[in-house]
């Protein structure tokens, strides 16, 4: 049976940590009749925070999917994490959604992770509604947050409601479209509200904001604009149609407010999801790409009759087996179908298809374009892989994941747990593409790499609780890099003669620093055939494979440019392997002479502190070799923006809480690599050499 896609909404709820995303999701589930008792985050009882680690910490760690119905529309909702260490969950969720609700704290405003999430949503061209939450909090100011959305996010908020009262006096909202006031009582029941006339003292303000809202909206449709300019009264439906068009085209973002915890204002947000956010068939179709990543000019149109195209955006392992969360972009998928994974070239059989509600599930026979479902038991599918019709294969644009910035060595406490730990970690790597594992070739240690201290802390906790593996955790290691500072022309000859055909390769080359962020670049200016063209790739391969280890401390070398200028070859003794060996030896010969330097990861740090502790916090950041970039006074404290080396930030949250009597907060994300001061570099190089010697 073909579903009515116009009644589908695939949406995500995203925000900075502690802005109230999960609480808002709980209210939505209660209002739509999906749950009958509201679970609170601070009590560890929220429906979508079902991991033990989430319930203890009161934060969301992994995105959770659920479905519910509002006004005959099916809402597929993904509640995403707010903590920067789990930002990958937001990225991959926004990649497959058609719309979003950006939740902002009424007192905290636009916080750092809100900016990152907003940027991801911009990249994915996702239509959004803005919801300013926690208006019952001390220091809450709806109008200040609206201004921040304009200034900080460079977005255009379309104010749809105005708050009635604020902080402890917050009672409800005025709907500007209908000029009606929604007033809730203090019972905490979201259904206990009355629709009244606008309070007398707000009438003038309501008309001012309504006029601005209508003016913004009618810009989207010429006929409606002409009617408005000629002084005709527009109907609510005409204004809504303009708002819907502008929202879908990202011209503006309908902006609401309320208090999810006090159950005030959420109904209007749900109405806005149905009225303004796009259905799956109203968003631009996904472009198809070839194996090199270039667009083919074809698209996956949201139509159940078209060839099947789906994107696996999340892998989750639970007690029933592996779940592959999948967004179906076109076609239909049914139990028993064979589908092609274009990344592996292997065929997979669809066993069971389930619709998820947090950690419970409902089995379905088939799913079609527009659906978000979980497929049970797929063997080789990874996050970002495309599943498609084997007879008409195509690949969708894959996901790009950030590189890790921190690592720790782990080893099982019990000797017999090695294999158990290996199996557990490989499942965790499948689930989380920002979590990496590798084995140190010299020490044999298992190294876990991730996005931050909390990220790795949670992974170790999951190893212990979910998989029953107790591990010893080493000191966190920073992902340093090396680069060079000088331009160096050099030459190397590789000769080997030991009976039979020998090896000969001569290369002249220039090694120089590349542009920041370019990694490794290779070029050739050889003319006249002194190094035949078929040997150039071997030279490139020799240098490229060598940059994994730098001359100072064995860290990878970045931003290095090598240009082959001349050389020589022997018609019998020269071969690709000879030129590759020459390039490797040339790298070892030249890098130490090219002014090598150590680079350290610099983090963007955003610290919130009450005014009383500002001096202590700034002094502490300076002691950590931090650079203060700016300060911003808020209603309840000061936000300090800074850049700090990652190596100085371990354990910072504990120190910050001590300094601020538990009231300080901070978030941190990777910014760039910068040269290490010589005194720091000496210590890092010494420690790296000691580790290498110990391994030998």
N, C-alpha and C positions, 0 to 999 in steps of 0.2 A: 504494500500500500504506500503510495507516494504521500509524504508528509507535507503539510503546509509550512514551508520554510519561513514565510513572513511572520509566523508566530514563534520563531526561535530567537533566543538571545544568548550568545556565548560571551560571558563577561568575566573579568577578573577584578578582584579587589586588592589594591596595592597602596602602600604608604610607608612612611618611616616607622621604625620600631616604636610601639606604645602609642600609636595614633588612634587605635581602636578598630583595626580591620576585622579581627576575629570576632569581637563583640558585635560589630555591625552585621557580620555574616550570621551570627546566632539570631539576631533580631529578624533578619530576613527569613530565616528558616522557620521561626516561630510564626511570623505574620502570614507566611504562605502555607502554614499547616504541616510543614515537613517534620517539625518536632513539636512536642507539646509542653516540654519543660525547658526553660532557658538554662544553659550551662554557662557559668562565668569563668573567664580566663584566670582571674586571680584565685579561684578555687580549684583550678586544674580540671574543670569539667566541660570545657568548650567542645562542641561536636567535632570541629575540624582540627583541633589540637589533640590528636589521639595517641601520639607517641609519649612514652613515659618522660623523655627528656623535655618535651614541650610543656607537659603538665607541671613539672617541677620548676622550670625556669620562667613559666608564664610568657613564653615567646613562641612564635610559629617558626618551625625549622624547615618543614617541607610543604610545598603547596598541596592543598587537598581539594578534590573535586566533589561537587554535589549538584543535584538537579532539584528544581522545585517549580511550582506553577503560580503565576500571578496574572489575574485578568485574562484567562485563557491563553496565556503565553508560557512556553517552557523556558525557564532560565537555567542554563548550565553555568554554574558559578565555580570559579577557582579562587580560593583564599590563599594569598601568597605571603611569604615571610617579609619582615621589614628590616631585619638585621643585615648589615652590609656583607657579612661572611656568607650569607645565603642568597645573595643578589641574583645568582644564576637561576634560582627557581623563578624569580620574577621575569627574567629575560625570556626563559623558554616558555613560560605561560603566556606572556604577552604576544609571543611569536605566533601562537595558534588561536588567539581570541579575536573577536570582532569589535568588542567594546570594553570599557573599563570604568571602574569607580575609583577615583583618586581620593583617598581619605586623608584629611589634614587635621591636626590637633588645633582646637580653638585657641589654646594658649601658646603652644609650641610653634604653630604656623608652618611655613615651608621649611622642613628640616633636610639635612644632607641627603638621606636616602630617598626622600621624596623627589629631590632633583634628579638623582640617578634613575629612579623608576620612570619619572616623567620623560627623561631623555630616551630610555628604552622604548617607551610608548610612542614617542615621536618617530623613532627609527622604524618601528613596525607600522606606523600610520594608523594607530588605534584610536577610534573616537572615544571620548571620555566625558564623564560627568564628574564635577568636583563636589565633594561632600565635606563641609567643615564640621567636625565632630567635637564633642566634649565642651559644648557651649555652657554647660553648668559648672565648669571648672573656674577656680580663681584665676584671674588674669585673662580669661577668654575674651576675644575681640574679633567678631566675624569680619568687620570692615577692614581691620588691619591685615587679616589673612588674605582677603580678596586682593588687597593692594600688593601683598607679597607674591601672589600667584601671577599678577601682572608684571611686577618688577624682576623677581628672581627667576621665574620660569619663562618669562617673555611670552606668556599666554594671554588670551583674551577671555576672562571669565564673564559669563552672561548671568547676572544675578537674577534668580528665579523666585527666591523667597527672602524675607527679612525676618530676623529674630525678634520675638516679643520678650523683652527683658534679657538679662544676661547674668552669668555666674549663678548664684543661688536663686535669683529671681527669674531664671529662664523658664518660660511657661509654654512656649509654642512658636509657631511661625505664621507669617502672612504670605499666602500664595499670591504673587503679583499678577498672575494671569487672570485669576477669578476674582481678585480683590476680596478674598475671604481669609479669616483668621482661623487657624487650627490650634485649639487650646487643649492640652492634656492635663488630667488631674495628677495628683502625686501618688496614686496607687501603684505606679510602676507597671500597669497593664497597658500595652500599646494600643489596645482597642478602646480604651477609655478616653475618648476625646470628643470635643464639640466643635462644630463649624459655626463661627460667629461673624459678626461684622468687624471691620478693622477698628482697633482702638482709636478713639478720637485723637490722641496725641501723636498718632503715627500716620494719619491720613495724608498729610502733605508730603511726608517722606516717601510713602508708598507710591503716590502719583509721580513723584520725581523719578524714582527708580523704575517704575513701570514704563514711563515714557522712554527712558534710556534703553530698556530691554527691547521694547517694540522697535525702536529706531535701528538697533543692532540687527534684529531679526529680519526686518523687511528688506535689508540690503541684499538678501539672498534671492529675492524674486522681484523682477521688474514690475510685473502687473500689480502685485500687492503694494509695492512701494509707491506706484503712481496713485493708487486708491488712497493710501495713507497721506500722501502729500496733498491730495485734493480735499483732505479733511473728512473723509468717510471713516466711520467707526468700523474697525476690523473685528471679525468674529474670532472667538478663542481658537476655533479649528484652523482658521487662516494663519494666525500667529504661530500655532503649533507646527504647521506644515513648514513654515519658514525656519523655525528653530530646528526641526528635524533635519532639514537640508543642510543648514550651517554646521550642525553637530557632526553629521556624517562627513562633511568636507573639511572638518577641523578648522573652520573659520572662527569658532568660539566654543566654549565649554560651559554648558548649563551648570549653575552653581547653587547648591542647596546647603542647609545647615540643620543641626539638631544635636541631640545627645542620645547616642545609641544605648548607653548604660541606663539612662532614665527612660528609655523607650519613647523618645519624642522626636518626630521628624522623619522616621524611616519610611513611612508609607509614601511620602512624596518622592523620595529617591527611587523607590520601586516603580512608581508611576512613570518617572522620567526614563527609567531603563526601557520600559515598554514603548513609551511615546517617542523617544529621541534616538536611542542607540540603534545601530543598524542590525538588520537580520543578516544571516550568512550570505544570502544571495544579493545583498546590497553593498557588499564591500568589493573592492577590485579583486579579480581572480588572481590566484597565485601563479607567478611565472614558472615555467618549466625550464630546466637547465640541462646542458650536456655534462659529460663526465669531467670536463675541465672546469666546470663552473660558469660557463658562458650561457647567457639566455638564448633559447632556441627560437623565441618569437611565438611559442605556443603557450597556452594557459590552461590551468585546471579550473574549469568553470563549475560553479556550484550547481550541479544538476545530477539527480540520481540516475539519469539515463546515460550519462557520459562514461568513458572508461574510468575505472577506479584509481584514485590518487589519494594517498593518506600520508600523514607525517607522524612518526613516533616521536613524541616530545618528552617522555619521561618513562623511566623504567623503575618499577618498585617491586621489591621482593617481600612477600609475606608468607604466612603459614600455609597458604593454599598453592604457592608457586609464584612464578614470575608474572607480573602484570605489566603490560605495555600500554601506557596511555597514548591514545591516538586521536588526532583530529582528521576527520574524513573531509577532503576538499571537493571531491567529485566522485560520482558513481555510487555503488552499493556494495556492501560486504556482508556475507552470510556465513553461518556456521558451516564448516566443511570445505569452504573455498580454499584454493591454493593461490597465494599471492607472491609476488617477486619482491625481494629486498634488493633495490638497485645498488646499494653500497657494497653488498657482499656477493651479489650475483646469484644468491641461493633462493630457492623456493621455500616458503613457509606455509604450513597448513593451519587454518584458523580453527582452533578447537572450540573455545567458548568466548562469547562476547558478553561483557557485563557493563551496566551503568553503575557508576560509583556514587555512594553517599558516604563521604569521609572514608571510614574503613569497613563499611558494610557494602553489600553489592546486590544487584538485581540482574538476573540473567535475561538476555534478549536473543531472539533468533537472528536478527540482522540489524544493520545500521546503515545510514546513507549520508550523502553529502550534507554537511552542516552539523553532524553529530560529533560529540566528544565521548568516546567510550574507552574501556580498557579491554585489551585482548589477552587471554590467559594462555600461558605456556609457550610463547614464541621463543625459539632457541638462540638465534644469532643476532637478533635485531638490537641495535644500539640507539641511544638518543640522537635524534637528527636524521635517522635513516628514512628513506621513502619506501612505502609499500605501494605496489601498483598491480595492475592487470598484467599477467605474464605475456599475454598476446599483444598488448599495446604498451610497452614499457616507457617510463618517463621518470625523471628525477625532479623533485621540488628543491627550492633553495634551502641549503642546509643551515645549521646553527653554528655560530662561531663562539667559542668559549675562551675566557681569559686564562692567562698563564698563572700558576700558583706563585705565591710570594713567600711562603713559609713552609718549613719541613721539620719533621721530627723522626728520629730512629725509634722503631719499636721492636721488641722481641718478646716471645711468650714466656710467662713465668714458669710454666710447666714444660719440660723438654718435649713431651709427646704432643704438644699443641701446635707444632709448626704447620702441619698440613691443614689442620682445622682453621688456623689463622689465615692461611693462604686462600682457602675457599671463601671464607667470610669476606676478606678484603676484595677479592675479585668480584663478588656480588655487589659490594658497596661502590666499587669503581663504575660498574655498569649503571647503577642507580644515579650517580652524581658525577657529571662530566667535569666538574671543577675540582674533583678529588683525584689525585694521581698517586700511583705507587711505583716504586722502582727498587731494584736491588743494587746496592753499592758494590761494584765489581771488585774493589780492593778489600773491603771489610766484610762483605757478605751480609751486611745489615739490610733490613727492610726499611725503606724510607717512605713515610707518608707525606704528601705535599698537599697544601690547601690554601684557602683564601684568608685565613686568619687564625688566631689562637682559639677562639670559640669554635670555629669550624672543626679543627683537629681534635679539640677537647670532646666535642659531641661524637666524632667518629670513634674515638677510643672508648667512650661510654657505650656506644652501640655494640662494639666488639665484645665488651664485657657482658652486657645485659641480654642482647638479642642472640649472640652467637656463643656465649659462655666461654670466651677466651680472655683470661687476665693477661695484660701485657705490661712490660716495663717500658717506660717512655723516656727517651733521652732528652737532653736540652734542645729547645727549638733552634733550628739552623736557618740562617737568613740566606735567601737565594741571591748571593752576590754575582756580579758579572765582571768581566775584564774587557778593556779596550786599549787602543794605542793612541799616542798623541803626535807621532812624527810621520812624515812621508819618507819612505826608505826605498831607493832603488837597490836591487840586489841580484845575485846570480847564483845558480847552483848546478853542479854537474853530478849526475849519478852514473857510476861505471861499475860493472861487475863482470869479471872474466874468469871463468873457472872451467875451461874445457867446454866444447860444444858452443852453441849460440849464447852470447853474453847478454848483458843489459846495458843500454846507453840512453841517456836523456839529458839534455842541457836546457835550462830555462833561465831567461832573463825576465825580471818582473819588477813591478812597483807595488809596495804594500803601503796603504795610507788609511787614515781614519775616514769612515763613511759618514753619511748624514745620520743624525740621531734617529733611531727607530728603523733603520734599513736592514739590520741584521748582517748577512754576508752577501757581498756583490762580487761578481767576477766578470771580467771583460778581456778581450784580446785585441792587440793592435799589431799582431805579427803580419808582416807582408813578405812576399817572395818565397813562401813555403819552407822557411827554416825550421818551423815546427808545423808539420802537416796538420790540416784542419781536423782530421779524424782523431788526433791526440789531444785536442783542446779540452774535450769533456773529461778526459782522464786527469788533466792538470786541475780542472775545476773540482773534480771529485776529491782529489788528494787534499786540497786546501779546505774544502767544505767539511770533510770528515775530521779535520784536525781542530777546527774551531771549538769543538766540544770541550777542549781543555786548554786553558790559558797558561802562559809561562810563569805567572806569579804564584797562584795558589790552586791551579787546576780548575778554576771556574770557567764556564763557557765565555767565549769572546764574542762581543757584539759590535755592530757598526764598523765592519772591516771591509775594505775594498782592495781587491787584488787585480792588477792589470798585467797580463802577459805581453811583454814587449818584443821579445826575440828569443832565440835559442838555437839549438842544433840537434840533428838526429843522425842515426846511422841506418843505412838502408836494410841491414840484416838484423842488427842487435836492438834497434828501437822497437818498443811495443807500448801499448796502453798502460800495462802494469808498470813498466819502467818510468813512464812520465808521472804516473800516480805516486810512485815511491819518491821520485824527485820532488814533487810538490809537498809531500809530507815532511821530508827532510828540510826543504827550503823554509817551511813554516817554523820548524824548531830552530833553524839557524837565525831567521830574521826577526821573529816576534820580540825576543829579549832586547834587540837593538833598536826597536821602534818606539821606545818610550812607553812601555806598558803601564797601565794604571788600573786600580781596583774601583769598581762602581758599586754603590749600594742602593737598594730600593728606598725611595723617599715616599712617604705616605701623606695623603691629604688628611688632616686631622681636624675634626670639628668638635669643640668642647663646650658644653653648657655648664655654667656654674652660677650659683647665687652671687649677687654683687659683693657680699662680705668677703668672699674667698678669691676674688679675681686676681689680686696681687700675688697670692701664693701660687695660683695655677699658672699664671704667666711666667713667674720665676722658675717654676718646675719645668715648663716647656723649654725655656732658655737653657736650663741645665742639661736637657736632653738633646742639645744641639738643634733645637727647633727654631723655625723662623716664623714669627707672628705676621700673618698677612692682613688681619683686620679684626675688628671687634664690632659687635652689634648688640645694642641694649634692647632687651625685651621686657615684657610686663613682669616676669618673675625672675629675671636674672640676665646674664650676659652670655652671648655666643661668641666664642673665640675661634677664628679660623687660622690654621697654622700648617706648616709642612715640617715633618719630623722624619729622621731615619728610622726604618723599621726596627733596627737592632736596639734602639733606645726605648722602644715602646712595649717590650714584654712586661707583663704584670702591671701595666699602667692603670687599669681599671681599679685595682685594689688601692694603689697610691692615691688616685683621684678621689675615691670614696673616703679615704682617711682624711685627706685635706679638706673635703667639703662636708664633713659629717654625714656622709652617705647621700648627699643631694646632687652631686655632680654626675653628668652623663657624657659619653663621648662616642663618636663613631669615626671609623678610619677606612680609607680606601687607597689603593695603589695609585700613585701619581706618575712617577718617572724614575729613571736611574740617574744618579749624579756621582761625580768622583768622591771617593773617600778621603778625608783628611789623612795626611801621612802617618800620624801617630796611631790612628785607628787601623789603617791599612796594615801597618807593621804587625799589630796584634793578630789580626785576622789571618795574615799570611803565615805567621808563626804557628798558629793553632792548626791551620790546614796542613802544614808540613808535618807537624807532630802526629796528626791523625793518619797521614799517609805512611809515615815511618812505623807507627804502631800496627798498621794493617800488614806491612811487610814482615 
